[in-house]
Amino acid sequence: MLNHVALARSKLAFMPDTKKRMLTGMTKLLDQALEIARSLPADAQDDIARIVLQLAGAEASAPVILSEDERSAIAASKEASKRGEFATEAQVRATWAKHGL
């Protein structure tokens, strides 16, 4: 696994203005998101961190290999979409409630 701090420092060594901006602040939206993330359980924080690292290009991830069942489910969803078959508002709410969302 990459040492993310070392990677960031090596990239910033060639970009002193960027380093200054990163050390003095971030956008309000990112700051707000990180503040909320701090209140989440450790596993959720780690999930968020992995996503941020991937988006920033600091962590390469291997492609996800789909099973035949997953490929079939995706194909069926695409076909239903082409036919205009979508979940109703009530079905979506029921699914969210089922998963505590």
C-alpha positions in Angstrom: 0.0 0.0 0.0 1.2 3.5 -0.7 2.4 5.7 2.1 -0.2 8.5 1.3 1.6 11.1 3.5 4.9 10.6 1.7 3.2 10.6 -1.7 1.4 13.8 -0.9 4.6 15.4 0.3 6.5 14.4 -2.7 3.9 15.8 -5.0 3.7 19.1 -3.0 7.5 19.5 -3.0 7.1 20.7 -6.6 4.0 22.8 -6.0 4.8 25.2 -3.1 1.7 27.3 -3.7 -0.5 24.3 -3.5 1.2 23.1 -0.3 0.6 26.5 1.3 -3.1 26.4 0.3 -3.5 22.8 1.6 -1.9 23.6 4.9 -3.9 26.8 5.5 -7.3 25.5 4.6 -9.7 23.7 2.4 -13.1 24.5 0.8 -15.9 25.0 3.3 -17.8 22.1 1.8 -14.8 19.7 2.2 -14.2 21.0 5.7 -17.9 20.4 6.5 -17.9 16.9 5.1 -14.8 15.9 7.1 -16.3 17.3 10.3 -19.4 15.2 9.8 -17.2 12.2 8.9 -15.3 12.5 12.2 -18.6 11.7 14.1 -19.1 8.4 12.2 -17.9 5.0 13.3 -14.3 4.0 12.4 -15.4 1.7 9.6 -17.5 4.4 7.9 -14.6 6.8 8.3 -12.3 4.3 6.6 -14.8 3.9 3.7 -14.9 7.6 3.2 -11.1 7.9 3.4 -10.7 5.2 0.7 -13.1 7.0 -1.6 -11.4 10.4 -1.1 -8.0 8.8 -1.7 -9.2 7.1 -4.9 -10.8 10.4 -6.2 -7.5 12.2 -5.4 -5.6 9.6 -7.4 -3.5 8.6 -4.4 -4.8 5.1 -4.2 -5.1 2.8 -7.2 -7.7 0.1 -6.9 -8.0 -3.1 -8.8 -11.0 -3.4 -11.1 -14.0 -5.2 -9.6 -14.7 -8.5 -11.3 -18.5 -9.1 -11.6 -20.0 -12.5 -11.2 -22.4 -13.9 -13.8 -25.3 -13.2 -11.5 -24.2 -9.5 -11.1 -23.8 -9.2 -14.8 -27.3 -10.6 -15.4 -28.8 -8.3 -12.8 -27.2 -5.3 -14.4 -28.4 -6.4 -17.9 -31.9 -6.9 -16.6 -31.8 -3.4 -15.0 -30.6 -1.8 -18.2 -33.4 -3.5 -20.2 -36.0 -2.4 -17.7 -34.7 1.1 -17.9 -35.0 1.1 -21.7 -38.6 0.1 -21.3 -39.2 3.0 -18.8 -39.8 0.6 -15.9 -38.6 2.3 -12.7 -39.4 1.9 -9.0 -42.3 4.0 -7.7 -41.7 6.5 -4.9 -43.3 4.2 -2.5 -41.0 1.3 -3.5 -38.0 3.4 -3.1 -39.1 4.6 0.4 -39.8 1.0 1.4 -36.3 -0.1 0.4 -34.7 2.8 2.3 -36.8 2.0 5.4 -35.8 -1.7 5.1 -32.1 -0.7 5.2 -32.5 2.0 7.9 -31.9 4.9 5.5 
